[in-house]
Amino acid sequence: MAMAIALTPREQVAGHFGKAAVFVIYDQQGLQVTRIENTGSRELGCKHKKVIQRQLAECGVSEIVLGNIGQRSLARLLHAGFNVSRVAPRTTLADVLSGSVAKEALTSAEQGRDCKREKGACGCGCGSKKKAPVVKVGMSSLLPVSGLTKIGGFKL
């Protein structure tokens, strides 16, 4: 059981999960195990957040401490079995490790921030449902259409 803390370059708790510069992982004794650089922190979309989630899982992380997180990312982390806690953004790393700061357990997606973009507008397709393919005349996969009498003005 390891704990990951989302940090800024100044070793403060990052204000947002996806924009954290680094995730520092500590074991149960409070010893630093590793650091995961967030190379996609300036990217739009969710792909880099999914990569971070996978890396955290591979390191055996069970708890994530952060400043804020969006609803969809929070839902994804909770569904994957992570315990997510929120502290005030810019809290120092030393305060988190010493336990002198209160952690708020995030247990449902509604506790995350609302998405500032419309569903799927981040470009990755998250939150958007796949649209049915457009049916075109002449497609070989079309099923016979009953009751069709005209196509483009031509009688059948």
HUKADA-V353849 format. One line per field, one symbol per residue. burial: b if it has 9 or more other C-alpha atoms within 8 Angstrom, else e. Layout:
burial: ???
//
This chain:
burial: ebbbbbbbeeebbbbbbebbbbbbbbbeeeeeeeebebeebeeeebebbeebbebbbeeebbbbbbbbbbbbbbbebbeeebbbbbbebbbbbebbeeeeeeeeebebbeebbebeeebbebebbbeeeeeeeeeeeeeeeeeeeeeeeeeeeeee
//
